[in-house]
Amino acid sequence: MHWILLIFAIAAEVAGTTFMKLSLGFTKLVPSLLLIVFYLLSLTLLNLALKGIPIGVAYAIWSGMGTLLVVGIGWALFGEPLSMLKLISICLIIAGVVGLNLGSNSHGNAESSMQQEQSLHTT
């Protein structure tokens, strides 16, 4: 369930960023309002996902996948250039997200991580 919330948080963040571009610096009312709505939704969903996913892993995936998708939308919808350097950089972001995910204790140990965090707040 937490991973599904993270996926929706990413989608909302990407929508918010797309509306940021469409708001033309907050000069267009509807895209500006949608930008705020989608960012609030994204942060809310990310916060809920953190109940079961370590913060480093969740944030890396949220920001990394958001970046990847926004670059794709910039290229496909707004005609922004996609250079070799951008493609290599995206691959490095993906490698970093995978590395954080593999190096974390989120697979099977999220509950113990949450228990450790809770014990920090009770001492």
Biopython code that builds the backbone (N, CA, C, O; Angstrom):
import numpy as np
from Bio.PDB.StructureBuilder import StructureBuilder

atoms = [
    (1, "MET", "N", (0.814, -1.195, 0.000)),
    (1, "MET", "CA", (0.000, 0.000, 0.000)),
    (1, "MET", "C", (0.860, 1.262, 0.000)),
    (1, "MET", "O", (0.533, 2.234, -0.682)),
    (2, "HIS", "N", (1.966, 1.253, 0.768)),
    (2, "HIS", "CA", (2.829, 2.431, 0.835)),
    (2, "HIS", "C", (3.490, 2.722, -0.508)),
    (2, "HIS", "O", (3.700, 3.879, -0.870)),
    (3, "TRP", "N", (3.813, 1.657, -1.241)),
    (3, "TRP", "CA", (4.426, 1.840, -2.556)),
    (3, "TRP", "C", (3.429, 2.422, -3.545)),
    (3, "TRP", "O", (3.800, 3.221, -4.405)),
    (4, "ILE", "N", (2.177, 2.031, -3.430)),
    (4, "ILE", "CA", (1.127, 2.594, -4.298)),
    (4, "ILE", "C", (0.967, 4.083, -4.005)),
    (4, "ILE", "O", (0.829, 4.891, -4.924)),
    (5, "LEU", "N", (0.985, 4.440, -2.730)),
    (5, "LEU", "CA", (0.914, 5.861, -2.365)),
    (5, "LEU", "C", (2.094, 6.627, -2.949)),
    (5, "LEU", "O", (1.933, 7.755, -3.414)),
    (6, "LEU", "N", (3.274, 6.022, -2.928)),
    (6, "LEU", "CA", (4.449, 6.671, -3.496)),
    (6, "LEU", "C", (4.297, 6.877, -4.997)),
    (6, "LEU", "O", (4.669, 7.929, -5.518)),
    (7, "ILE", "N", (3.762, 5.898, -5.688)),
    (7, "ILE", "CA", (3.537, 6.023, -7.135)),
    (7, "ILE", "C", (2.581, 7.183, -7.425)),
    (7, "ILE", "O", (2.820, 7.974, -8.337)),
    (8, "PHE", "N", (1.503, 7.281, -6.649)),
    (8, "PHE", "CA", (0.561, 8.385, -6.849)),
    (8, "PHE", "C", (1.188, 9.727, -6.452)),
    (8, "PHE", "O", (0.878, 10.754, -7.056)),
    (9, "ALA", "N", (2.059, 9.725, -5.448)),
    (9, "ALA", "CA", (2.761, 10.947, -5.068)),
    (9, "ALA", "C", (3.649, 11.434, -6.209)),
    (9, "ALA", "O", (3.728, 12.633, -6.476)),
    (10, "ILE", "N", (4.313, 10.500, -6.877)),
    (10, "ILE", "CA", (5.158, 10.843, -8.026)),
    (10, "ILE", "C", (4.306, 11.414, -9.151)),
    (10, "ILE", "O", (4.657, 12.434, -9.745)),
    (11, "ALA", "N", (3.189, 10.758, -9.441)),
    (11, "ALA", "CA", (2.309, 11.237, -10.513)),
    (11, "ALA", "C", (1.792, 12.644, -10.211)),
    (11, "ALA", "O", (1.731, 13.487, -11.106)),
    (12, "ALA", "N", (1.423, 12.899, -8.964)),
    (12, "ALA", "CA", (0.924, 14.220, -8.589)),
    (12, "ALA", "C", (2.037, 15.265, -8.687)),
    (12, "ALA", "O", (1.791, 16.394, -9.109)),
    (13, "GLU", "N", (3.241, 14.898, -8.303)),
    (13, "GLU", "CA", (4.369, 15.834, -8.392)),
    (13, "GLU", "C", (4.665, 16.183, -9.840)),
    (13, "GLU", "O", (4.933, 17.340, -10.161)),
    (14, "VAL", "N", (4.618, 15.191, -10.710)),
    (14, "VAL", "CA", (4.864, 15.422, -12.134)),
    (14, "VAL", "C", (3.761, 16.309, -12.721)),
    (14, "VAL", "O", (4.039, 17.207, -13.515)),
    (15, "ALA", "N", (2.522, 16.055, -12.329)),
    (15, "ALA", "CA", (1.419, 16.907, -12.793)),
    (15, "ALA", "C", (1.617, 18.336, -12.299)),
    (15, "ALA", "O", (1.434, 19.286, -13.059)),
    (16, "GLY", "N", (1.992, 18.492, -11.029)),
    (16, "GLY", "CA", (2.236, 19.822, -10.479)),
    (16, "GLY", "C", (3.338, 20.557, -11.219)),
    (16, "GLY", "O", (3.213, 21.749, -11.501)),
    (17, "THR", "N", (4.413, 19.855, -11.534)),
    (17, "THR", "CA", (5.523, 20.480, -12.259)),
    (17, "THR", "C", (5.105, 20.847, -13.680)),
    (17, "THR", "O", (5.516, 21.886, -14.197)),
    (18, "THR", "N", (4.301, 20.011, -14.308)),
    (18, "THR", "CA", (3.802, 20.318, -15.644)),
    (18, "THR", "C", (2.930, 21.572, -15.612)),
    (18, "THR", "O", (3.039, 22.436, -16.482)),
    (19, "PHE", "N", (2.061, 21.663, -14.596)),
    (19, "PHE", "CA", (1.242, 22.863, -14.475)),
    (19, "PHE", "C", (2.082, 24.090, -14.111)),
    (19, "PHE", "O", (1.697, 25.220, -14.413)),
    (20, "MET", "N", (3.223, 23.866, -13.466)),
    (20, "MET", "CA", (4.129, 24.984, -13.191)),
    (20, "MET", "C", (4.590, 25.605, -14.500)),
    (20, "MET", "O", (4.609, 26.827, -14.649)),
    (21, "LYS", "N", (4.962, 24.751, -15.446)),
    (21, "LYS", "CA", (5.383, 25.239, -16.765)),
    (21, "LYS", "C", (4.223, 25.955, -17.458)),
    (21, "LYS", "O", (4.406, 27.007, -18.071)),
    (22, "LEU", "N", (3.030, 25.371, -17.352)),
    (22, "LEU", "CA", (1.860, 25.947, -18.020)),
    (22, "LEU", "C", (1.351, 27.223, -17.352)),
    (22, "LEU", "O", (0.620, 27.995, -17.973)),
    (23, "SER", "N", (1.730, 27.452, -16.094)),
    (23, "SER", "CA", (1.265, 28.648, -15.381)),
    (23, "SER", "C", (1.974, 29.916, -15.850)),
    (23, "SER", "O", (1.533, 31.026, -15.553)),
    (24, "LEU", "N", (3.073, 29.746, -16.583)),
    (24, "LEU", "CA", (3.851, 30.878, -17.102)),
    (24, "LEU", "C", (4.193, 31.867, -15.993)),
    (24, "LEU", "O", (3.894, 33.058, -16.081)),
    (25, "GLY", "N", (4.830, 31.340, -14.945)),
    (25, "GLY", "CA", (5.252, 32.198, -13.843)),
    (25, "GLY", "C", (4.085, 32.746, -13.042)),
    (25, "GLY", "O", (4.095, 33.909, -12.640)),
    (26, "PHE", "N", (3.092, 31.922, -12.811)),
    (26, "PHE", "CA", (1.879, 32.284, -12.060)),
    (26, "PHE", "C", (1.052, 33.365, -12.755)),
    (26, "PHE", "O", (0.312, 34.093, -12.094)),
    (27, "THR", "N", (1.168, 33.478, -14.069)),
    (27, "THR", "CA", (0.352, 34.458, -14.792)),
    (27, "THR", "C", (-0.945, 33.859, -15.314)),
    (27, "THR", "O", (-1.836, 34.600, -15.731)),
    (28, "LYS", "N", (-1.071, 32.552, -15.303)),
    (28, "LYS", "CA", (-2.299, 31.872, -15.731)),
    (28, "LYS", "C", (-2.966, 31.280, -14.498)),
    (28, "LYS", "O", (-2.349, 30.482, -13.793)),
    (29, "LEU", "N", (-4.210, 31.650, -14.224)),
    (29, "LEU", "CA", (-4.879, 31.295, -12.977)),
    (29, "LEU", "C", (-5.094, 29.792, -12.810)),
    (29, "LEU", "O", (-4.686, 29.219, -11.799)),
    (30, "VAL", "N", (-5.721, 29.155, -13.778)),
    (30, "VAL", "CA", (-6.076, 27.731, -13.620)),
    (30, "VAL", "C", (-4.831, 26.848, -13.474)),
    (30, "VAL", "O", (-4.774, 26.040, -12.547)),
    (31, "PRO", "N", (-3.837, 26.975, -14.356)),
    (31, "PRO", "CA", (-2.629, 26.158, -14.134)),
    (31, "PRO", "C", (-1.938, 26.465, -12.806)),
    (31, "PRO", "O", (-1.365, 25.565, -12.192)),
    (32, "SER", "N", (-1.983, 27.709, -12.355)),
    (32, "SER", "CA", (-1.371, 28.080, -11.075)),
    (32, "SER", "C", (-2.087, 27.393, -9.918)),
    (32, "SER", "O", (-1.445, 26.891, -8.995)),
    (33, "LEU", "N", (-3.408, 27.372, -9.969)),
    (33, "LEU", "CA", (-4.180, 26.696, -8.918)),
    (33, "LEU", "C", (-3.939, 25.189, -8.947)),
    (33, "LEU", "O", (-3.788, 24.559, -7.900)),
    (34, "LEU", "N", (-3.903, 24.612, -10.157)),
    (34, "LEU", "CA", (-3.663, 23.174, -10.275)),
    (34, "LEU", "C", (-2.248, 22.813, -9.806)),
    (34, "LEU", "O", (-2.042, 21.745, -9.229)),
    (35, "LEU", "N", (-1.296, 23.676, -10.045)),
    (35, "LEU", "CA", (0.056, 23.468, -9.548)),
    (35, "LEU", "C", (0.043, 23.324, -8.026)),
    (35, "LEU", "O", (0.662, 22.408, -7.485)),
    (36, "ILE", "N", (-0.650, 24.211, -7.346)),
    (36, "ILE", "CA", (-0.721, 24.169, -5.882)),
    (36, "ILE", "C", (-1.441, 22.913, -5.408)),
    (36, "ILE", "O", (-0.988, 22.248, -4.476)),
    (37, "VAL", "N", (-2.560, 22.587, -6.046)),
    (37, "VAL", "CA", (-3.341, 21.406, -5.658)),
    (37, "VAL", "C", (-2.519, 20.134, -5.810)),
    (37, "VAL", "O", (-2.493, 19.293, -4.912)),
    (38, "PHE", "N", (-1.844, 19.995, -6.955)),
    (38, "PHE", "CA", (-1.090, 18.764, -7.196)),
    (38, "PHE", "C", (0.147, 18.656, -6.303)),
    (38, "PHE", "O", (0.511, 17.554, -5.892)),
    (39, "TYR", "N", (0.796, 19.774, -5.999)),
    (39, "TYR", "CA", (1.933, 19.705, -5.075)),
    (39, "TYR", "C", (1.480, 19.361, -3.662)),
    (39, "TYR", "O", (2.139, 18.576, -2.981)),
    (40, "LEU", "N", (0.378, 19.928, -3.212)),
    (40, "LEU", "CA", (-0.146, 19.567, -1.893)),
    (40, "LEU", "C", (-0.531, 18.087, -1.843)),
    (40, "LEU", "O", (-0.250, 17.399, -0.862)),
    (41, "LEU", "N", (-1.173, 17.607, -2.905)),
    (41, "LEU", "CA", (-1.541, 16.197, -2.983)),
    (41, "LEU", "C", (-0.290, 15.318, -2.971)),
    (41, "LEU", "O", (-0.245, 14.303, -2.276)),
    (42, "SER", "N", (0.711, 15.707, -3.733)),
    (42, "SER", "CA", (1.938, 14.931, -3.811)),
    (42, "SER", "C", (2.623, 14.832, -2.451)),
    (42, "SER", "O", (3.034, 13.747, -2.039)),
    (43, "LEU", "N", (2.747, 15.956, -1.759)),
    (43, "LEU", "CA", (3.409, 15.948, -0.459)),
    (43, "LEU", "C", (2.602, 15.171, 0.579)),
    (43, "LEU", "O", (3.172, 14.517, 1.453)),
    (44, "THR", "N", (1.287, 15.243, 0.481)),
    (44, "THR", "CA", (0.438, 14.468, 1.391)),
    (44, "THR", "C", (0.633, 12.969, 1.161)),
    (44, "THR", "O", (0.798, 12.205, 2.112)),
    (45, "LEU", "N", (0.611, 12.562, -0.097)),
    (45, "LEU", "CA", (0.784, 11.141, -0.418)),
    (45, "LEU", "C", (2.190, 10.656, -0.058)),
    (45, "LEU", "O", (2.359, 9.540, 0.433)),
    (46, "LEU", "N", (3.190, 11.493, -0.301)),
    (46, "LEU", "CA", (4.554, 11.128, 0.077)),
    (46, "LEU", "C", (4.654, 10.948, 1.588)),
    (46, "LEU", "O", (5.289, 10.007, 2.063)),
    (47, "ASN", "N", (4.035, 11.838, 2.333)),
    (47, "ASN", "CA", (4.039, 11.749, 3.791)),
    (47, "ASN", "C", (3.404, 10.437, 4.257)),
    (47, "ASN", "O", (3.922, 9.783, 5.162)),
    (48, "LEU", "N", (2.298, 10.060, 3.648)),
    (48, "LEU", "CA", (1.634, 8.801, 4.013)),
    (48, "LEU", "C", (2.487, 7.596, 3.621)),
    (48, "LEU", "O", (2.524, 6.601, 4.346)),
    (49, "ALA", "N", (3.168, 7.677, 2.487)),
    (49, "ALA", "CA", (4.032, 6.572, 2.051)),
    (49, "ALA", "C", (5.188, 6.361, 3.027)),
    (49, "ALA", "O", (5.676, 5.241, 3.185)),
    (50, "LEU", "N", (5.624, 7.439, 3.681)),
    (50, "LEU", "CA", (6.750, 7.341, 4.617)),
    (50, "LEU", "C", (6.420, 6.527, 5.858)),
    (50, "LEU", "O", (7.316, 6.199, 6.637)),
    (51, "LYS", "N", (5.158, 6.199, 6.054)),
    (51, "LYS", "CA", (4.791, 5.329, 7.180)),
    (51, "LYS", "C", (5.356, 3.924, 6.997)),
    (51, "LYS", "O", (5.532, 3.195, 7.973)),
    (52, "GLY", "N", (5.639, 3.542, 5.755)),
    (52, "GLY", "CA", (6.119, 2.186, 5.508)),
    (52, "GLY", "C", (7.364, 2.080, 4.650)),
    (52, "GLY", "O", (7.838, 0.980, 4.369)),
    (53, "ILE", "N", (7.903, 3.239, 4.226)),
    (53, "ILE", "CA", (9.095, 3.235, 3.385)),
    (53, "ILE", "C", (10.115, 4.176, 4.028)),
    (53, "ILE", "O", (9.756, 5.289, 4.414)),
    (54, "PRO", "N", (11.368, 3.760, 4.152)),
    (54, "PRO", "CA", (12.381, 4.655, 4.712)),
    (54, "PRO", "C", (12.471, 5.963, 3.915)),
    (54, "PRO", "O", (12.329, 5.966, 2.692)),
    (55, "ILE", "N", (12.704, 7.053, 4.613)),
    (55, "ILE", "CA", (12.664, 8.371, 3.987)),
    (55, "ILE", "C", (13.683, 8.529, 2.856)),
    (55, "ILE", "O", (13.369, 9.132, 1.830)),
    (56, "GLY", "N", (14.882, 8.004, 3.024)),
    (56, "GLY", "CA", (15.895, 8.134, 1.985)),
    (56, "GLY", "C", (15.501, 7.437, 0.701)),
    (56, "GLY", "O", (15.700, 7.966, -0.393)),
    (57, "VAL", "N", (14.947, 6.258, 0.839)),
    (57, "VAL", "CA", (14.512, 5.489, -0.328)),
    (57, "VAL", "C", (13.313, 6.170, -0.982)),
    (57, "VAL", "O", (13.299, 6.368, -2.197)),
    (58, "ALA", "N", (12.306, 6.530, -0.181)),
    (58, "ALA", "CA", (11.100, 7.150, -0.727)),
    (58, "ALA", "C", (11.427, 8.453, -1.438)),
    (58, "ALA", "O", (10.938, 8.697, -2.541)),
    (59, "TYR", "N", (12.249, 9.295, -0.818)),
    (59, "TYR", "CA", (12.560, 10.584, -1.420)),
    (59, "TYR", "C", (13.393, 10.417, -2.682)),
    (59, "TYR", "O", (13.187, 11.136, -3.659)),
    (60, "ALA", "N", (14.330, 9.476, -2.672)),
    (60, "ALA", "CA", (15.146, 9.234, -3.862)),
    (60, "ALA", "C", (14.278, 8.776, -5.024)),
    (60, "ALA", "O", (14.454, 9.234, -6.153)),
    (61, "ILE", "N", (13.351, 7.884, -4.754)),
    (61, "ILE", "CA", (12.468, 7.399, -5.817)),
    (61, "ILE", "C", (11.536, 8.510, -6.269)),
    (61, "ILE", "O", (11.336, 8.701, -7.468)),
    (62, "TRP", "N", (10.965, 9.244, -5.322)),
    (62, "TRP", "CA", (10.026, 10.330, -5.636)),
    (62, "TRP", "C", (10.709, 11.392, -6.503)),
    (62, "TRP", "O", (10.175, 11.792, -7.538)),
    (63, "SER", "N", (11.870, 11.837, -6.082)),
    (63, "SER", "CA", (12.545, 12.894, -6.835)),
    (63, "SER", "C", (13.164, 12.370, -8.128)),
    (63, "SER", "O", (13.107, 13.041, -9.158)),
    (64, "GLY", "N", (13.755, 11.177, -8.080)),
    (64, "GLY", "CA", (14.391, 10.611, -9.269)),
    (64, "GLY", "C", (13.405, 10.285, -10.368)),
    (64, "GLY", "O", (13.609, 10.649, -11.527)),
    (65, "MET", "N", (12.339, 9.600, -10.003)),
    (65, "MET", "CA", (11.326, 9.263, -11.010)),
    (65, "MET", "C", (10.603, 10.518, -11.490)),
    (65, "MET", "O", (10.253, 10.632, -12.665)),
    (66, "GLY", "N", (10.384, 11.459, -10.572)),
    (66, "GLY", "CA", (9.773, 12.722, -10.974)),
    (66, "GLY", "C", (10.633, 13.446, -11.999)),
    (66, "GLY", "O", (10.126, 13.964, -12.994)),
    (67, "THR", "N", (11.935, 13.477, -11.748)),
    (67, "THR", "CA", (12.858, 14.117, -12.689)),
    (67, "THR", "C", (12.832, 13.425, -14.039)),
    (67, "THR", "O", (12.745, 14.076, -15.080)),
    (68, "LEU", "N", (12.907, 12.109, -14.015)),
    (68, "LEU", "CA", (12.871, 11.334, -15.255)),
    (68, "LEU", "C", (11.609, 11.630, -16.057)),
    (68, "LEU", "O", (11.679, 11.882, -17.259)),
    (69, "LEU", "N", (10.465, 11.600, -15.398)),
    (69, "LEU", "CA", (9.198, 11.830, -16.093)),
    (69, "LEU", "C", (9.054, 13.271, -16.575)),
    (69, "LEU", "O", (8.523, 13.510, -17.660)),
    (70, "VAL", "N", (9.519, 14.227, -15.785)),
    (70, "VAL", "CA", (9.428, 15.634, -16.191)),
    (70, "VAL", "C", (10.334, 15.913, -17.390)),
    (70, "VAL", "O", (9.957, 16.667, -18.287)),
    (71, "VAL", "N", (11.507, 15.321, -17.412)),
    (71, "VAL", "CA", (12.378, 15.480, -18.585)),
    (71, "VAL", "C", (11.680, 14.918, -19.826)),
    (71, "VAL", "O", (11.719, 15.528, -20.894)),
    (72, "GLY", "N", (11.046, 13.762, -19.680)),
    (72, "GLY", "CA", (10.305, 13.183, -20.802)),
    (72, "GLY", "C", (9.146, 14.057, -21.259)),
    (72, "GLY", "O", (8.919, 14.222, -22.458)),
    (73, "ILE", "N", (8.418, 14.614, -20.306)),
    (73, "ILE", "CA", (7.302, 15.505, -20.649)),
    (73, "ILE", "C", (7.824, 16.789, -21.296)),
    (73, "ILE", "O", (7.234, 17.283, -22.257)),
    (74, "GLY", "N", (8.921, 17.327, -20.775)),
    (74, "GLY", "CA", (9.522, 18.520, -21.382)),
    (74, "GLY", "C", (9.894, 18.276, -22.832)),
    (74, "GLY", "O", (9.691, 19.134, -23.691)),
    (75, "TRP", "N", (10.438, 17.106, -23.095)),
    (75, "TRP", "CA", (10.823, 16.751, -24.469)),
    (75, "TRP", "C", (9.594, 16.520, -25.345)),
    (75, "TRP", "O", (9.505, 17.061, -26.447)),
    (76, "ALA", "N", (8.633, 15.704, -24.849)),
    (76, "ALA", "CA", (7.487, 15.296, -25.666)),
    (76, "ALA", "C", (6.456, 16.407, -25.859)),
    (76, "ALA", "O", (5.933, 16.584, -26.960)),
    (77, "LEU", "N", (6.161, 17.158, -24.794)),
    (77, "LEU", "CA", (5.088, 18.152, -24.881)),
    (77, "LEU", "C", (5.568, 19.569, -25.165)),
    (77, "LEU", "O", (4.862, 20.350, -25.802)),
    (78, "PHE", "N", (6.758, 19.901, -24.697)),
    (78, "PHE", "CA", (7.222, 21.278, -24.809)),
    (78, "PHE", "C", (8.395, 21.450, -25.774)),
    (78, "PHE", "O", (8.919, 22.553, -25.932)),
    (79, "GLY", "N", (8.803, 20.358, -26.413)),
    (79, "GLY", "CA", (9.863, 20.437, -27.409)),
    (79, "GLY", "C", (11.231, 20.797, -26.849)),
    (79, "GLY", "O", (12.069, 21.343, -27.565)),
    (80, "GLU", "N", (11.465, 20.495, -25.574)),
    (80, "GLU", "CA", (12.763, 20.789, -24.981)),
    (80, "GLU", "C", (13.786, 19.786, -25.492)),
    (80, "GLU", "O", (13.464, 18.613, -25.681)),
    (81, "PRO", "N", (15.019, 20.238, -25.716)),
    (81, "PRO", "CA", (16.033, 19.335, -26.271)),
    (81, "PRO", "C", (16.422, 18.230, -25.291)),
    (81, "PRO", "O", (16.412, 18.421, -24.074)),
    (82, "LEU", "N", (16.757, 17.094, -25.842)),
    (82, "LEU", "CA", (17.179, 15.941, -25.045)),
    (82, "LEU", "C", (18.566, 15.535, -25.529)),
    (82, "LEU", "O", (18.699, 14.762, -26.478)),
    (83, "SER", "N", (19.584, 16.055, -24.880)),
    (83, "SER", "CA", (20.968, 15.821, -25.293)),
    (83, "SER", "C", (21.492, 14.507, -24.720)),
    (83, "SER", "O", (20.867, 13.887, -23.859)),
    (84, "MET", "N", (22.639, 14.109, -25.215)),
    (84, "MET", "CA", (23.293, 12.905, -24.701)),
    (84, "MET", "C", (23.646, 13.091, -23.230)),
    (84, "MET", "O", (23.530, 12.150, -22.445)),
    (85, "LEU", "N", (24.072, 14.281, -22.849)),
    (85, "LEU", "CA", (24.410, 14.549, -21.451)),
    (85, "LEU", "C", (23.177, 14.378, -20.559)),
    (85, "LEU", "O", (23.285, 13.838, -19.458)),
    (86, "LYS", "N", (22.010, 14.830, -21.020)),
    (86, "LYS", "CA", (20.781, 14.645, -20.238)),
    (86, "LYS", "C", (20.455, 13.161, -20.094)),
    (86, "LYS", "O", (20.079, 12.709, -19.013)),
    (87, "LEU", "N", (20.596, 12.405, -21.179)),
    (87, "LEU", "CA", (20.306, 10.966, -21.120)),
    (87, "LEU", "C", (21.248, 10.248, -20.157)),
    (87, "LEU", "O", (20.814, 9.397, -19.380)),
    (88, "ILE", "N", (22.522, 10.585, -20.206)),
    (88, "ILE", "CA", (23.492, 9.982, -19.292)),
    (88, "ILE", "C", (23.170, 10.363, -17.851)),
    (88, "ILE", "O", (23.256, 9.529, -16.950)),
    (89, "SER", "N", (22.802, 11.613, -17.639)),
    (89, "SER", "CA", (22.464, 12.084, -16.296)),
    (89, "SER", "C", (21.240, 11.359, -15.746)),
    (89, "SER", "O", (21.198, 11.013, -14.565)),
    (90, "ILE", "N", (20.249, 11.131, -16.598)),
    (90, "ILE", "CA", (19.053, 10.389, -16.173)),
    (90, "ILE", "C", (19.438, 8.966, -15.789)),
    (90, "ILE", "O", (18.937, 8.434, -14.799)),
    (91, "CYS", "N", (20.315, 8.353, -16.557)),
    (91, "CYS", "CA", (20.779, 7.003, -16.218)),
    (91, "CYS", "C", (21.488, 6.990, -14.868)),
    (91, "CYS", "O", (21.335, 6.043, -14.096)),
    (92, "LEU", "N", (22.260, 8.030, -14.580)),
    (92, "LEU", "CA", (22.944, 8.117, -13.288)),
    (92, "LEU", "C", (21.938, 8.291, -12.148)),
    (92, "LEU", "O", (22.122, 7.732, -11.067)),
    (93, "ILE", "N", (20.886, 9.059, -12.387)),
    (93, "ILE", "CA", (19.839, 9.210, -11.375)),
    (93, "ILE", "C", (19.184, 7.866, -11.098)),
    (93, "ILE", "O", (18.983, 7.494, -9.941)),
    (94, "ILE", "N", (18.854, 7.144, -12.146)),
    (94, "ILE", "CA", (18.229, 5.830, -11.988)),
    (94, "ILE", "C", (19.168, 4.889, -11.246)),
    (94, "ILE", "O", (18.733, 4.144, -10.368)),
    (95, "ALA", "N", (20.453, 4.917, -11.593)),
    (95, "ALA", "CA", (21.427, 4.067, -10.903)),
    (95, "ALA", "C", (21.497, 4.432, -9.419)),
    (95, "ALA", "O", (21.606, 3.548, -8.569)),
    (96, "GLY", "N", (21.435, 5.713, -9.107)),
    (96, "GLY", "CA", (21.454, 6.138, -7.712)),
    (96, "GLY", "C", (20.236, 5.663, -6.944)),
    (96, "GLY", "O", (20.349, 5.220, -5.801)),
    (97, "VAL", "N", (19.071, 5.756, -7.569)),
    (97, "VAL", "CA", (17.841, 5.287, -6.922)),
    (97, "VAL", "C", (17.909, 3.784, -6.681)),
    (97, "VAL", "O", (17.558, 3.308, -5.601)),
    (98, "VAL", "N", (18.357, 3.044, -7.679)),
    (98, "VAL", "CA", (18.488, 1.593, -7.525)),
    (98, "VAL", "C", (19.487, 1.270, -6.419)),
    (98, "VAL", "O", (19.242, 0.387, -5.598)),
    (99, "GLY", "N", (20.607, 1.980, -6.396)),
    (99, "GLY", "CA", (21.613, 1.740, -5.371)),
    (99, "GLY", "C", (21.086, 2.018, -3.972)),
    (99, "GLY", "O", (21.338, 1.240, -3.052)),
    (100, "LEU", "N", (20.358, 3.114, -3.798)),
    (100, "LEU", "CA", (19.774, 3.413, -2.491)),
    (100, "LEU", "C", (18.769, 2.352, -2.084)),
    (100, "LEU", "O", (18.709, 1.951, -0.922)),
    (101, "ASN", "N", (17.989, 1.905, -3.040)),
    (101, "ASN", "CA", (16.977, 0.890, -2.756)),
    (101, "ASN", "C", (17.628, -0.431, -2.380)),
    (101, "ASN", "O", (17.185, -1.096, -1.443)),
    (102, "LEU", "N", (18.668, -0.815, -3.097)),
    (102, "LEU", "CA", (19.350, -2.077, -2.789)),
    (102, "LEU", "C", (20.115, -1.991, -1.476)),
    (102, "LEU", "O", (20.230, -2.984, -0.757)),
    (103, "GLY", "N", (20.632, -0.826, -1.165)),
    (103, "GLY", "CA", (21.431, -0.665, 0.031)),
    (103, "GLY", "C", (20.628, -0.364, 1.284)),
    (103, "GLY", "O", (21.190, -0.263, 2.374)),
    (104, "SER", "N", (19.323, -0.222, 1.137)),
    (104, "SER", "CA", (18.503, 0.111, 2.305)),
    (104, "SER", "C", (17.992, -1.155, 2.977)),
    (104, "SER", "O", (18.150, -2.264, 2.468)),
    (105, "ASN", "N", (17.388, -0.957, 4.115)),
    (105, "ASN", "CA", (16.777, -2.083, 4.812)),
    (105, "ASN", "C", (15.277, -2.104, 4.573)),
    (105, "ASN", "O", (14.530, -2.668, 5.372)),
    (106, "SER", "N", (14.828, -1.493, 3.479)),
    (106, "SER", "CA", (13.386, -1.370, 3.246)),
    (106, "SER", "C", (12.741, -2.682, 2.833)),
    (106, "SER", "O", (11.531, -2.845, 2.989)),
    (107, "HIS", "N", (13.501, -3.597, 2.322)),
    (107, "HIS", "CA", (12.913, -4.860, 1.872)),
    (107, "HIS", "C", (12.856, -5.840, 3.027)),
    (107, "HIS", "O", (13.828, -6.528, 3.338)),
    (108, "GLY", "N", (11.687, -5.886, 3.657)),
    (108, "GLY", "CA", (11.476, -6.831, 4.729)),
    (108, "GLY", "C", (11.788, -6.279, 6.103)),
    (108, "GLY", "O", (11.424, -6.900, 7.102)),
    (109, "ASN", "N", (12.448, -5.133, 6.194)),
    (109, "ASN", "CA", (12.823, -4.598, 7.487)),
    (109, "ASN", "C", (12.242, -3.221, 7.747)),
    (109, "ASN", "O", (12.698, -2.530, 8.658)),
    (110, "ALA", "N", (11.256, -2.803, 6.980)),
    (110, "ALA", "CA", (10.673, -1.473, 7.178)),
    (110, "ALA", "C", (10.039, -1.369, 8.559)),
    (110, "ALA", "O", (10.082, -0.312, 9.189)),
    (111, "GLU", "N", (9.458, -2.457, 9.024)),
    (111, "GLU", "CA", (8.815, -2.416, 10.334)),
    (111, "GLU", "C", (9.836, -2.207, 11.444)),
    (111, "GLU", "O", (9.597, -1.420, 12.360)),
    (112, "SER", "N", (10.962, -2.895, 11.377)),
    (112, "SER", "CA", (11.982, -2.705, 12.412)),
    (112, "SER", "C", (12.576, -1.305, 12.327)),
    (112, "SER", "O", (12.923, -0.718, 13.352)),
    (113, "SER", "N", (12.696, -0.767, 11.126)),
    (113, "SER", "CA", (13.175, 0.600, 10.974)),
    (113, "SER", "C", (12.212, 1.584, 11.617)),
    (113, "SER", "O", (12.639, 2.537, 12.270)),
    (114, "MET", "N", (10.921, 1.360, 11.438)),
    (114, "MET", "CA", (9.919, 2.222, 12.046)),
    (114, "MET", "C", (9.941, 2.086, 13.563)),
    (114, "MET", "O", (9.749, 3.074, 14.273)),
    (115, "GLN", "N", (10.173, 0.871, 14.074)),
    (115, "GLN", "CA", (10.257, 0.671, 15.517)),
    (115, "GLN", "C", (11.459, 1.405, 16.095)),
    (115, "GLN", "O", (11.368, 1.989, 17.175)),
    (116, "GLN", "N", (12.585, 1.380, 15.385)),
    (116, "GLN", "CA", (13.764, 2.108, 15.839)),
    (116, "GLN", "C", (13.487, 3.599, 15.883)),
    (116, "GLN", "O", (13.881, 4.282, 16.829)),
    (117, "GLU", "N", (12.810, 4.103, 14.860)),
    (117, "GLU", "CA", (12.483, 5.521, 14.825)),
    (117, "GLU", "C", (11.547, 5.906, 15.957)),
    (117, "GLU", "O", (11.712, 6.962, 16.569)),
    (118, "GLN", "N", (10.561, 5.054, 16.243)),
    (118, "GLN", "CA", (9.635, 5.332, 17.325)),
    (118, "GLN", "C", (10.338, 5.305, 18.678)),
    (118, "GLN", "O", (10.010, 6.088, 19.569)),
    (119, "SER", "N", (11.313, 4.393, 18.831)),
    (119, "SER", "CA", (12.036, 4.342, 20.103)),
    (119, "SER", "C", (12.875, 5.594, 20.315)),
    (119, "SER", "O", (13.122, 5.977, 21.458)),
    (120, "LEU", "N", (13.311, 6.228, 19.259)),
    (120, "LEU", "CA", (14.056, 7.465, 19.389)),
    (120, "LEU", "C", (13.181, 8.583, 19.946)),
    (120, "LEU", "O", (13.658, 9.460, 20.665)),
    (121, "HIS", "N", (11.894, 8.538, 19.605)),
    (121, "HIS", "CA", (10.981, 9.581, 20.056)),
    (121, "HIS", "C", (10.505, 9.358, 21.485)),
    (121, "HIS", "O", (10.008, 10.286, 22.123)),
    (122, "THR", "N", (10.648, 8.155, 21.987)),
    (122, "THR", "CA", (10.160, 7.876, 23.343)),
    (122, "THR", "C", (11.257, 8.017, 24.405)),
    (122, "THR", "O", (10.977, 7.998, 25.603)),
    (123, "THR", "N", (12.506, 8.160, 23.951)),
    (123, "THR", "CA", (13.606, 8.279, 24.924)),
    (123, "THR", "C", (13.949, 9.713, 25.205)),
    (123, "THR", "O", (14.849, 9.989, 25.998)),
]
sb = StructureBuilder()
sb.init_structure("model")
sb.init_model(0)
sb.init_chain("A")
sb.init_seg("    ")
for serial, (resi, resn, name, xyz) in enumerate(atoms, 1):
    if name == "N":
        sb.init_residue(resn, " ", resi, " ")
    sb.init_atom(name, np.array(xyz, "f"), 0.0, 1.0, " ", f" {name:<3s}", serial, name[0])
structure = sb.get_structure()
